[in-house]
Amino acid sequence: MNIAIVEDNRGFREKLESFLNGSMGFRCVCTCGTAEEALEMIPKMRPDVVLMDLHLPNMSGEECTRQLKALCPNVQILILTVYEDNDRIFGSLKSGASGYLLKRADPAEILQAIREVNDGGAPMSSQIARRVVQSFREPEAEKIESLSQRELEILQALSKGYTSKEISTHLSISVSTVNTHLRHIYEKLHVRSRTEAILKFLQ
């Protein structure tokens, strides 16, 4: 498997190159210290996988990934970086990267990730995968936060199994008012039933 490295840290770049060339089934066909160099060399060398750092001198690794995918649509790009913030993770994936690995990953994990991304997978360090999963939960949290204090009180009562009549008695409001609040809760949470609303609240 032919690999290209885009990494501005010379020591790390050379260490990674030596490691790959010493691993059975892997060959480093080119190393680049800048995004500009990568955009010039990689289309000529046509590697299977590119290990891309995000912190590069001029153009970022994210932008390099975007341009490289336009030039070489079939190349698989695996981010290898120290950054683990959401903006860089999702920015890189949207730019065309197929995987995201932290530099503190052990050598065996790096080799496995290269194999996986070459086979069509989307390898990620466990910390990155957790952030990706959490990001899908955030919109639900935002919907809950959009509820008024009264709506939250009603939803909390629903989660305890109270009926509309019991809620009206507990909160000293009419059943009609409770049902009006329920309609607003359904609209804000994009649900159609009490059960769905309770499930989203409990998440």
Secondary structure, 3 states (H helix, E strand, C coil): CEEEEECCCHHHHHHHHHHHHCCCCCEEEEEECCHHHHHHHHHHHCCCEEEECCCCCCCCHHHHHHHHHHHCCCCEEEEEECCCCHHHHHHHHHHCCCEEEECCCCHHHHHHHHHHHHCCCCCECHHHHHHHHHHHHHHHHHHHHCCCHHHHHHHHHHHCCCCHHHHHHHHCCCHHHHHHHHHHHHHHHCCCCHHHHHHHHHC
